[in-house]
Amino acid sequence: MTFLPKLRRLTAALLISGMAFASPAHAQLEISPEHLAKAREYVDLTDSAQLYERALVEMGLRVMRLMIQEDPSLRDPLINALQTVYDNYLLNRDPLYNQFARIYAVRFSVEELDEILAFYNTPVGQKLLGQNATINEDLQLALQVWTRNMSTEFLSRVRTELRNQGYNAPQVQDDAAAPAEEAPAQ
């Protein structure tokens, strides 16, 4: 298993893997329009975390940081340009969400999707939908804290294991263990 030092890389990998159905098993699987529509209904119903919008905002923030570092005078026009681009991308979420739906349609039958959707229409299902975004944020935060806390120990154990095998393990600093950098004040 490959170790991914940054949670963002894992998130990006998950998004990319959902869009790239290059494997023959997925390419040969025929999914009826009704089946895909049922899966898309699930995707739309459960998108309380607004994955697409969050990804766009993160991309926009990265672009803003890069461009303002190069030319701070672009701040106001850049904000307007980012909003225009963001609004245009919001209109084009269907291809990505259809890929998400295909992922579910490959893994669940129409009948199973019906049962899943029925659950989400119950009071406890509605409660879960309402809590999913904050639960996911809490889970992500807990994972980040755990990763920061454990990365030094993990590195130390790998170094010890290398020494046990007779190698000279280098002293390196683990960037994941360091506190996150704060964004510069604007």
C-alpha positions as CSV (number, residue, x, y, z in Angstrom):
1,M,0.0,0.0,0.0
2,T,1.3,3.4,-0.9
3,F,1.5,6.0,1.9
4,L,0.0,9.4,0.9
5,P,1.4,12.0,3.2
6,K,-1.2,14.6,2.5
7,L,-5.0,14.2,3.0
8,R,-5.5,16.5,0.0
9,R,-3.7,14.1,-2.3
10,L,-6.0,11.3,-1.1
11,T,-9.1,13.4,-1.8
12,A,-7.8,14.4,-5.2
13,A,-7.0,10.8,-6.0
14,L,-10.5,9.7,-5.0
15,L,-12.1,12.4,-7.2
16,I,-9.9,11.5,-10.2
17,S,-10.5,7.8,-9.8
18,G,-14.2,8.4,-10.0
19,M,-13.8,10.3,-13.2
20,A,-11.4,7.9,-14.9
21,F,-13.3,4.6,-15.7
22,A,-10.5,3.1,-17.8
23,S,-10.8,-0.4,-16.4
24,P,-12.3,-3.0,-18.7
25,A,-14.7,-4.2,-16.0
26,H,-16.3,-0.8,-15.7
27,A,-16.2,-0.1,-19.4
28,Q,-18.1,-3.3,-20.4
29,L,-20.8,-2.9,-17.8
30,E,-24.0,-1.8,-19.3
31,I,-26.2,0.4,-17.0
32,S,-29.7,1.2,-18.0
33,P,-30.8,4.8,-18.1
34,E,-33.3,4.0,-15.3
35,H,-30.6,2.5,-13.2
36,L,-28.3,5.5,-13.7
37,A,-31.2,7.9,-13.0
38,K,-31.8,6.1,-9.7
39,A,-28.1,6.4,-8.8
40,R,-28.1,10.0,-9.8
41,E,-31.1,10.6,-7.5
42,Y,-29.1,9.2,-4.6
43,V,-26.1,11.4,-5.5
44,D,-28.3,14.5,-5.6
45,L,-30.0,13.6,-2.4
46,T,-26.8,12.9,-0.4
47,D,-24.7,15.8,-1.7
48,S,-25.1,17.7,1.5
49,A,-21.3,18.2,1.7
50,Q,-21.4,19.9,-1.7
51,L,-18.2,18.2,-2.9
52,Y,-18.2,19.9,-6.3
53,E,-18.6,23.4,-4.8
54,R,-16.0,22.7,-2.2
55,A,-13.5,21.5,-4.8
56,L,-14.1,24.7,-6.8
57,V,-13.6,26.9,-3.8
58,E,-10.4,25.2,-2.9
59,M,-9.2,25.6,-6.5
60,G,-10.2,29.2,-6.4
61,L,-8.3,29.8,-3.2
62,R,-5.1,28.2,-4.6
63,V,-5.4,30.3,-7.8
64,M,-5.9,33.4,-5.7
65,R,-2.9,32.8,-3.5
66,L,-0.7,32.1,-6.5
67,M,-1.8,35.2,-8.4
68,I,-1.7,37.6,-5.5
69,Q,1.8,36.4,-4.6
70,E,2.8,37.4,-8.1
71,D,0.8,40.7,-8.3
72,P,-1.0,41.9,-5.1
73,S,-2.6,44.7,-7.1
74,L,-4.8,42.1,-8.8
75,R,-6.8,41.3,-5.6
76,D,-10.1,43.0,-6.5
77,P,-10.2,42.1,-10.2
78,L,-9.1,38.6,-9.2
79,I,-12.1,38.2,-6.8
80,N,-14.5,39.2,-9.6
81,A,-12.8,36.9,-12.1
82,L,-12.9,34.0,-9.7
83,Q,-16.6,34.6,-9.0
84,T,-17.3,34.6,-12.7
85,V,-15.4,31.4,-13.3
86,Y,-16.9,29.7,-10.2
87,D,-20.4,30.6,-11.4
88,N,-19.7,29.1,-14.9
89,Y,-18.4,25.9,-13.4
90,L,-21.4,25.6,-11.1
91,L,-23.5,25.2,-14.3
92,N,-21.4,22.3,-15.4
93,R,-21.5,19.9,-12.5
94,D,-23.6,17.3,-14.3
95,P,-20.7,15.4,-16.0
96,L,-19.0,14.9,-12.6
97,Y,-22.2,14.0,-10.7
98,N,-23.1,11.6,-13.5
99,Q,-19.8,9.9,-13.0
100,F,-20.5,9.7,-9.3
101,A,-23.9,8.1,-10.1
102,R,-22.2,5.6,-12.4
103,I,-20.0,4.6,-9.4
104,Y,-23.0,3.8,-7.3
105,A,-24.9,2.2,-10.2
106,V,-22.0,-0.2,-10.7
107,R,-22.0,-1.2,-7.1
108,F,-25.8,-1.2,-6.3
109,S,-28.8,-2.7,-8.1
110,V,-31.9,-0.6,-8.8
111,E,-33.6,-2.4,-6.0
112,E,-30.8,-1.7,-3.6
113,L,-30.8,2.0,-4.6
114,D,-34.5,2.0,-4.0
115,E,-34.0,0.7,-0.4
116,I,-31.2,3.2,0.2
117,L,-33.4,6.1,-1.0
118,A,-36.3,4.8,1.1
119,F,-34.0,4.9,4.1
120,Y,-33.0,8.5,3.4
121,N,-36.7,9.4,3.4
122,T,-37.2,8.2,6.9
123,P,-36.7,10.5,9.9
124,V,-33.4,8.9,10.9
125,G,-32.3,9.1,7.2
126,Q,-33.2,12.7,7.1
127,K,-31.2,13.3,10.3
128,L,-28.2,11.6,8.8
129,L,-28.5,13.7,5.7
130,G,-28.6,16.8,7.8
131,Q,-25.6,15.8,9.9
132,N,-23.4,14.3,7.1
133,A,-21.5,17.5,6.2
134,T,-20.6,18.3,9.8
135,I,-19.8,14.7,10.6
136,N,-17.5,14.5,7.6
137,E,-15.8,17.7,8.7
138,D,-15.3,16.3,12.2
139,L,-14.0,13.0,10.8
140,Q,-11.5,14.9,8.6
141,L,-10.3,17.0,11.5
142,A,-9.9,14.0,13.7
143,L,-8.0,12.2,11.0
144,Q,-5.7,15.3,10.5
145,V,-5.0,15.5,14.2
146,W,-4.4,11.7,14.4
147,T,-2.1,11.9,11.4
148,R,-0.1,14.8,12.9
149,N,0.2,13.0,16.2
150,M,1.1,9.6,14.7
151,S,3.4,10.7,11.8
152,T,6.4,11.4,14.1
153,E,5.9,8.0,15.7
154,F,5.4,6.3,12.3
155,L,8.6,7.9,11.0
156,S,10.5,6.8,14.1
157,R,9.3,3.2,13.8
158,V,10.3,3.1,10.1
159,R,13.7,4.5,11.0
160,T,14.1,1.8,13.8
161,E,13.0,-0.9,11.4
162,L,15.6,0.2,8.9
163,R,18.3,0.2,11.6
164,N,17.1,-3.3,12.7
165,Q,17.7,-4.4,9.1
166,G,21.2,-3.0,9.2
167,Y,20.6,0.3,7.2
168,N,21.7,3.7,8.3
169,A,18.4,5.5,8.6
170,P,18.7,9.2,7.9
171,Q,17.4,11.9,10.3
172,V,14.6,13.6,8.4
173,Q,11.9,16.0,9.4
174,D,8.3,14.9,8.8
175,D,6.4,17.8,7.3
176,A,3.0,16.2,8.3
177,A,4.0,16.5,12.0
178,A,4.7,20.2,11.7
179,P,1.9,22.6,12.5
180,A,-0.1,23.7,9.5
181,E,1.1,27.0,8.0
182,E,-1.3,29.8,8.5
183,A,-2.5,31.7,5.4
184,P,-1.0,35.2,5.0
185,A,-3.3,38.0,6.2
186,Q,-5.0,39.9,3.4
